[in-house]
Amino acid sequence: MAVKFKSTKGVVFIEGHEITITNPDKPFWPEQGITKVMYLQKLLALAPYLLRYTRNRYLTTIRFPHGYGDKSFYQKNAPEPLPPYVNTAMLEKINYVVLDSVPTLIWLGNLACLEFHPSFHYVGEAEPAEWVLDIDPSLEEEPRIMQAIHLIGEVLDSLGIQAVPKTSGASGVQIFVPIKRGYTFEQLRSIGLFIGQYLAQKHPKLFTLERLTKNRGDLIYVDYLQHWYGKTLAAPYTPRGKKYATVSTPLTWEEVERGCDLRDFNLLTIEDRLREKGDLIEQVAPQSLDAILAALPKL
């Protein structure tokens, strides 16, 4: 679906809703030649994939009013005025947008929301919707990141856990594990701690569990703590407000082993990739973690 304008007003009609687009030619990623209207067209292409991971969740966005590279701010409370098609949900006195439709996505895109960070749990529920490990380099450019992810993949495989690595869209990579319902955040955190401790002991020159960046040196942080009730992380298929217009993109383990470049997964390449590979996360069945949880006290 392409964004089509009605005369010079910048009006689009999506699913029966009229949305006014302001400053359609504003550069959002000038080095990549991406204007606001191009960005909105990319969001339309991403919508069938992105909305799977934002629907029925509390959404935090990061807004860049003048495009990437300028001032930005986090938006938790739904911005006013709210169009009638935008749904919201309250959590701890914050009225969050629920990103569950294409019109809502385009409305947010017009507000210069370049990043979409959903909660780890569904609206009105306390249990996790999936399990995510955030692998965070201490260096801005970390040539060992794919080596680290490959090692984590080997550990998960040895535990009988199928997972999908995905670029964060920044410097890191996240390990995304679809899970069966019924687990708690505490249980998943205990597995994450075990894996992090194992990696830090087995590869002390590569991994750390030190949360403070200033104390990590050049080690790669296995962040098992971010995955928690009320917290958020970059959604699969969210764009990021970074130089190369990167998109948080699921990878194959073969791509990890080859040492792929995180910058290659961006708004200019994502459509062809999705046509070729589809949603790699959706292709993994929800995992049972019962065996590893039962073994943890004995390890």
N, C-alpha and C positions, 0 to 999 in steps of 0.2 A: 504494500500500500504506500503510495507517495503522498506527501503533503501537498495539497492544492489550495491556492489562494483565491479568494473572491475579490476581484479588482485589487485595489491597493490597501485594503483594510487589514489584510493579514488574518482573515477568518478561515478556519477549517471546520469541516463537519465530520465528526467521527462517531459512529454508532448512534446517530441521531442527535448528538450534542454539538452545539456551536461553541468553538473555542477561539478566542482572539489571540493571535500571535503578535507580540510586540518586537520591534527591531529585528526582523528576520535575518538581516544581513550582518548582524553583530558577530565579529570573530570570536569564537570560543576557544579554538586551538589554532592560532594564526599560522604557526609553523607547518601545520598539517593541512592548512587551507580549509578548515572545518568551521563553517558559520552556524548560527543557531538553527536555521532552517535545515541545514544538512544534518545537524545533530538530531533534530526531531525526526527526520526520515530514518536515521539509524535506530532511534528508539522504537519506531514502528516495526522495524525488522527484528529487533531484539525482544519485543513484547511477548511473543508466545513462549519464550524461554525464561526471561527475567521474571515475568509475573508468577511463574510456578513457585518461585522462592520468596516472593513478597506478599502473595495473597494470604489473607487471614493472619497477618502479622503486624506488629507495631513497627512503624517505619521512622527511621531517622534519615534525613537527607543532609548532604553538604552542598551549599549553594555558593556559586561563583558569579556574582552579578555582572562582572566585567570579563568573564571567561577565565580559563585556567591561567595560573601565574599571577593573578591579582588577589585581592582580599577575598577570603571565603569565611563562611560561618556554618555551624551546625544548626539544623532546624529540627526540633523535636515536636513542639506544639504546632498543630496544623495552622498554616498561615490564613489570615482572613483577607478578603471575604471568601468563603468556601462555595464553590459551585454546587448545585444540587446533586450532581453525580458522584461527588467525592464522599466516601465513607470514612468514618473515624472511629477510634476506640480509646477509652480512657484506661490509663495505667498509672498508678501513683500520682494522681492529680495532673497528669499530662494528657492532652487530647491529641493522640497520634493519628496521622493519616494512615489509612489502610490501602495500600497500593494493589488494587484488585481489578483494574480495568484499563483499557487503552486510553480512554479520555483522561483518566486521572494521571496516567503516565505522561501524556503530552502536556497537560496543564502544569505538572511539576517541571517538565523540561523547559517550558516557556518561562518559568520562574528561575531558570538557570540552576536547577538542581542537576549537578553533574555526577553525583554519587548517591547510591541507594543502599542503605544499611538496615536490613530487617532484624527483628529479634530472633533469638534461637528457639522461641516457642510460639505457639499459636495464640491468638486472641482468646482470653478467658481460660487458658490452660497453664499448668505449672510444669509439665514435663517437656523435655527437649524434643524437637521435631527431627533432629539429626545430631550427629556428633562431629565436631570440627576441632582439629588441632591447627593452631596458627604458628607457622614456622617463620620466625622473624630474624633476618640478618641484622647484625650490629653495624655492618658497613653499608654505605649507600649503594655500592656496587660490590656484589659478593659472587665471585666466579665459582665458588664451591656449592652454591645453593642447590643445583640439580644433583650433585653428588650426595648431599645431605638428604634430599627428598628420596633418592633411590635407596639409601640405607634405611630410611623410615619405612618405605614400601616393603623391603625385605622383612623387617620386624613384623609388620602387620600381616604379611603373608604367612609367616611362621606361626602366627596366632590364629590363622584361619579367618582373617578379617579382610574383606574386599573393600577397597577405598578408591576414591578418585582424587588425584592431586589437581589443584586449580591455582592458577596465578592469582595473586591478590590484586593485580593491576598496579601495584607499587613495586617494592623490592623483594617482597616475600612470596611465599607459597602456602596455601592452606590444604590440609588433608581433610577431605569431605567424606564422611561415612554415613550413607543411608542406614537407618536402624529401624528395627521393629518397635512398636509402641510399648510403653510400660516401664522404660528405664527412667532413672532420676538423674539430675545434674550431678549429684554427689557420686553416683556410681561411675558416670563417665569421667568425672574428674579423677577418680581413683585409678582408672585405667590409664588416663593420660599421664598421671604422675609416675606410674610404674614404667611406662614406655620412655618418658623423659629421663628418669633416673638411669635406666638401662643404657640409653644412648649416651648420656653424659659420662657414664663409667666406662663404656666400651670405646668411645671415641672422644676422649677428654680435650683433644685439640680442635674439635669441630663443634660440639654441642655444649649447651649450658642450660641450667634452670634458673639462672640469675635474672630476676625481673628488671632490675635497674640497668639501663643501657650503659651508664657510665662505668659500671662494674663488670661489664661483659668482655671488654677487650674486643677481639675480632671474632668471638664465638657466635654461633647461631643459636638463638633462643627457641626452645620448645615451649611454646605458650599453651599450656593446658588449662590455665585459669580464666582466659577470656570467655570460654564457653560456659555461660552461666545465665541464670534467670535475669531478665531485664537488660542484659548486655546485647551488643550488636556486632556485626562484622559485615564486610563488603559482600553483597549478594553475588552468587554466580550470575555472570552476564551483566553486572553493573559496569558502566563506564567509570573511569577515574579521572580526577582533575590533575592529571600528570602530563608531562611534556609530550609524550608520544600518543596521547589519546588512547591509552591502554584500556583494555576491558578485562575484568576478572573472568578468566577462561579455563574451563576444565581441560585437562591434558590426558593423553594416554601415557602409560608407563613407558612405552617405547620412546616417546618424545622426551621424557625425563632422562632415560638412559642415554639418549643422543646428546643431551645437554642443550636443549632448546633455549632460545633467547626470549626473555620475558617481554621484550619490546615488540616482538613480532605479532603479539595478540592484541589487536587494537581495532578502533572503529572502522578503519579502512580495509581490514582483512576479515572481520568477524562474520560477515554474511556468507562469504564463500566457504568459510570453515564450517558453519552451521549446516549449509547445504550438503557438505561432504560427510560430516561426522554426526550431525544431530546433537542431542543433549547427552553427553557421556555419563552424566550423573544418573539420569533417568534409566540408563541401561544396566545399572547395578541394582540387584534386589536388596530390599531391606535386610540388614544383617542382624543375626542373633549374637549377642555378646555374653550369653549365659555361661559358656564354658570358661572364658577368661575371667569373668567375675567370680565364678566358683573356685578358680585356681588362685586368685589373688592372695588370700590369707596364707596360702602355703608357699608363696614365692619369696 
